[in-house]
């Protein structure tokens, strides 16, 4: 365990600038969303937007479109905005593929010259992948709750804290799933660019599968393969509780990736 913590401290020191900047940007974005929602609510703009939506748009998007045009919808949007999810996924992939980067730089030659088992290297990355992603998401939650406490209009009901926490938990589970996949791919790769590229392209393809399944029935038979299928934030904003089964699938797939990474890394030629 001491070896894992030592390597973890070294990794955090190397990536601290990226970690702090990403956390600050996403937390600031959450505050700005609350400010935007407050401005729209006090100006009565939400009602005007809803009235301008054509009937065919209501049929295509259903009630979710109307829910999004609300104070709660705008505030919660930061937890499922495509760019936010993409940034967090890229961060999780970067953390998970650190072992292969250390192979390229020959840093692992120095580490493994000491009496340290290979499992320590993967254990370090699995720990950081889990905790750093959770820390960034927790900062988003804190910024949202602080913004709501300070800026929610008195005549408006703020989104429930339980909803914010549910979105955060489901988002973290999604990141853990993608990180586990990246850790397994990186454990078998020789270059970080290859591992990150493969996982990034795979994540994009799986995102498109989930998106197409919503509007094209033939894609629905493959949607269970996409981790994004198990993070349906909009329905939670509409009132559905956090699906425990979805979190279990994401966490289970991420854990499977971690276990596979341990096996592959222990057997590979360094």
C-alpha positions in Angstrom: 0.0 0.0 0.0 2.9 2.4 0.7 4.2 1.8 -2.8 0.8 2.7 -4.3 0.5 5.9 -2.2 4.1 6.9 -3.1 3.4 6.5 -6.8 0.1 8.3 -6.4 1.7 11.3 -4.8 4.2 11.5 -7.6 1.4 11.2 -10.3 -0.7 13.9 -8.6 2.3 16.2 -8.4 2.9 15.8 -12.2 -0.8 16.4 -13.1 -1.7 19.0 -10.5 -2.0 21.9 -12.9 -4.4 20.0 -15.2 -6.4 18.8 -12.2 -6.7 22.3 -10.6 -7.5 24.0 -13.9 -10.1 21.4 -14.9 -11.7 21.5 -11.5 -11.8 25.3 -11.5 -13.3 25.6 -15.0 -16.0 23.0 -14.4 -16.9 24.4 -10.9 -17.0 27.9 -12.4 -19.3 26.6 -15.2 -21.7 25.3 -12.7 -21.9 28.7 -11.0 -22.4 30.4 -14.3 -25.3 28.0 -15.1 -27.0 29.0 -11.8 -26.5 32.7 -12.7 -28.0 32.1 -16.1 -30.9 30.2 -14.7 -31.6 32.9 -12.2 -31.5 35.6 -14.9 -33.8 33.6 -17.2 -36.2 32.9 -14.3 -36.5 36.4 -13.1 -37.0 37.8 -16.6 -39.8 35.3 -17.3 -37.9 34.0 -20.4 -38.6 30.3 -19.7 -42.3 30.8 -20.3 -41.6 32.6 -23.6 -39.3 29.8 -24.8 -41.9 27.1 -24.0 -44.6 29.0 -25.9 -42.3 29.4 -29.0 -41.6 25.6 -29.3 -43.4 24.3 -32.4 -45.7 21.3 -32.0 -43.5 19.0 -34.0 -40.6 19.7 -31.7 -42.7 18.8 -28.7 -43.6 15.5 -30.4 -39.9 14.7 -31.2 -38.4 15.5 -27.9 -41.4 15.0 -25.6 -41.6 16.4 -22.1 -37.9 16.5 -21.7 -37.6 19.6 -23.9 -40.0 21.5 -21.7 -38.2 20.3 -18.6 -35.0 21.6 -20.0 -36.5 25.0 -20.4 -36.8 25.4 -16.7 -34.7 26.7 -13.8 -33.9 23.1 -12.6 -33.1 22.0 -16.2 -30.6 24.8 -16.8 -28.9 24.3 -13.4 -28.5 20.5 -13.9 -27.4 20.8 -17.5 -23.7 21.1 -16.4 -23.8 17.4 -15.3 -24.7 16.1 -18.8 -23.5 18.8 -21.2 -21.6 17.0 -24.0 -18.5 19.1 -23.6 -18.4 18.6 -19.8 -18.8 14.8 -20.2 -16.2 14.8 -23.0 -13.7 16.8 -20.8 -14.2 14.5 -17.8 -13.9 11.4 -20.0 -10.7 12.6 -21.5 -9.3 13.3 -18.0 -10.3 9.8 -16.8 -8.6 8.3 -19.8 -5.5 10.3 -19.4 -5.2 9.2 -15.7 -5.9 5.6 -16.6 -3.3 5.4 -19.4 -0.4 6.7 -17.2 1.3 3.3 -16.9 1.9 3.0 -20.6 3.2 6.6 -20.7 5.7 5.5 -18.0 6.7 2.6 -20.1 7.5 4.9 -23.0 9.5 7.3 -20.8 11.3 4.4 -19.2 10.2 5.7 -15.8 8.9 2.2 -14.9 12.4 0.8 -15.4 13.5 2.9 -12.4 10.4 2.0 -10.4 10.4 -1.7 -11.0 14.2 -1.9 -10.4 13.1 -1.7 -6.7 11.3 -4.5 -4.9 7.9 -3.2 -6.1 5.3 -5.6 -7.7 3.8 -4.7 -11.0 0.3 -4.6 -9.4 1.4 -1.5 -7.5 1.6 0.4 -10.8 -2.0 -0.6 -11.9 -3.3 -0.1 -8.3 -2.0 3.4 -8.3 -3.7 4.3 -11.6 -7.0 2.6 -10.5 -6.9 4.5 -7.2 -6.3 7.9 -8.9 -8.8 7.2 -11.7 -11.4 6.6 -9.0 -10.6 9.4 -6.6 -9.6 12.2 -9.0 -12.7 11.8 -11.1 -14.8 11.8 -7.9 -13.0 14.9 -6.6 -13.7 16.9 -9.8 -17.4 15.8 -9.8 -17.6 16.6 -6.1 -16.3 20.1 -6.8 -19.1 20.5 -9.4 -21.6 19.5 -6.8 -20.3 21.9 -4.2 -20.3 24.8 -6.7 -23.8 24.0 -7.7 -25.1 23.8 -4.2 -23.4 27.0 -3.2 -24.7 28.8 -6.3 -28.2 27.6 -5.6 -28.0 28.7 -1.9 -26.9 32.2 -2.9 -28.8 32.8 -6.1 -32.1 30.9 -6.3 -35.0 33.3 -6.5 -37.3 33.3 -3.5 -40.3 32.4 -5.7 -38.6 29.5 -7.4 -38.1 25.9 -6.1 -34.4 24.9 -6.4 -33.5 21.5 -7.7 -33.4 19.0 -4.8 -30.0 18.2 -3.4 -30.9 14.5 -3.9 -31.2 15.2 -7.7 -27.8 16.9 -7.8 -26.2 14.1 -5.9 -27.9 11.4 -8.1 -26.6 13.1 -11.3 -23.1 13.3 -9.8 -23.1 9.6 -8.7 -24.3 8.5 -12.2 -21.7 10.7 -13.9 -18.9 9.4 -11.7 -20.0 5.8 -12.5 -19.8 6.6 -16.2 -16.3 8.0 -15.8 -15.2 4.9 -13.8 -16.5 2.7 -16.6 -14.6 4.5 -19.3 -11.5 4.7 -17.1 -11.6 1.0 -16.5 -11.7 0.4 -20.2 -8.8 2.8 -20.7 -6.8 1.1 -18.0 -7.2 -2.3 -19.6 -6.3 -1.1 -23.1 -3.3 0.8 -21.7 -2.1 -2.2 -19.9 -1.7 -4.0 -23.2 -0.5 -1.1 -25.3 3.0 0.1 -26.1 2.1 3.8 -26.7 -0.1 6.1 -24.7 -1.3 7.8 -27.9 -2.5 4.5 -29.2 -4.3 3.6 -26.0 -5.9 7.0 -25.6 -6.9 7.1 -29.2 -8.5 3.7 -29.3 -10.5 4.4 -26.1 -11.4 7.9 -27.3 -12.7 6.7 -30.6 -14.5 3.8 -29.0 -16.2 6.2 -26.5 -17.3 8.4 -29.4 -18.7 5.5 -31.3 -20.6 4.2 -28.3 -22.0 7.7 -27.7 -23.3 7.8 -31.3 -24.8 4.3 -30.8 -26.7 5.6 -27.8 -27.8 8.7 -29.6 -29.0 6.9 -32.7 -30.9 4.3 -30.6 -33.2 7.2 -29.5 -34.3 8.0 -33.0 -33.5 4.8 -35.1 -34.9 1.5 -34.0 -32.2 -0.8 -35.7 -29.6 0.8 -33.4 -31.6 -0.1 -30.3 -30.4 -3.7 -30.4 -26.9 -2.5 -29.7 -27.5 0.2 -27.2 -26.9 -2.0 -24.2 -23.2 -2.0 -25.2 -22.9 1.8 -24.7 -22.0 3.1 -21.3 -23.8 6.3 -22.2 -27.1 4.3 -22.3 -26.8 4.0 -18.5 -26.5 7.7 -17.9 -29.9 9.2 -18.8 -29.6 12.4 -16.9 -32.6 14.1 -18.5 -35.1 11.5 -17.2 -33.7 12.1 -13.7 -34.2 15.8 -14.1 -37.8 14.9 -15.1 -38.3 13.1 -11.7 -37.1 9.5 -12.1 -34.9 8.4 -9.2 -31.4 7.3 -9.8 -31.5 3.8 -11.4 -29.4 1.6 -9.1 -29.1 -1.0 -11.9 -27.5 1.6 -14.2 -24.9 2.5 -11.7 -24.2 -1.2 -11.0 -23.6 -1.9 -14.7 -21.2 1.1 -15.1 -19.3 0.3 -11.9 -19.2 -3.4 -12.7 -17.8 -2.8 -16.2 -15.2 -0.4 -14.8 -14.2 -2.9 -12.2 -13.9 -5.6 -14.9 -11.6 -3.3 -16.8 -9.4 -2.8 -13.7 -9.2 -6.6 -13.0 -8.3 -7.2 -16.7 -5.6 -4.5 -16.5 -4.0 -6.2 -13.5 -3.9 -9.5 -15.4 -2.6 -8.0 -18.7 0.0 -5.8 -17.1 1.4 -8.7 -14.9 2.0 -10.8 -18.0 3.2 -8.3 -20.6 6.8 -7.8 -21.7 8.0 -4.4 -20.5 
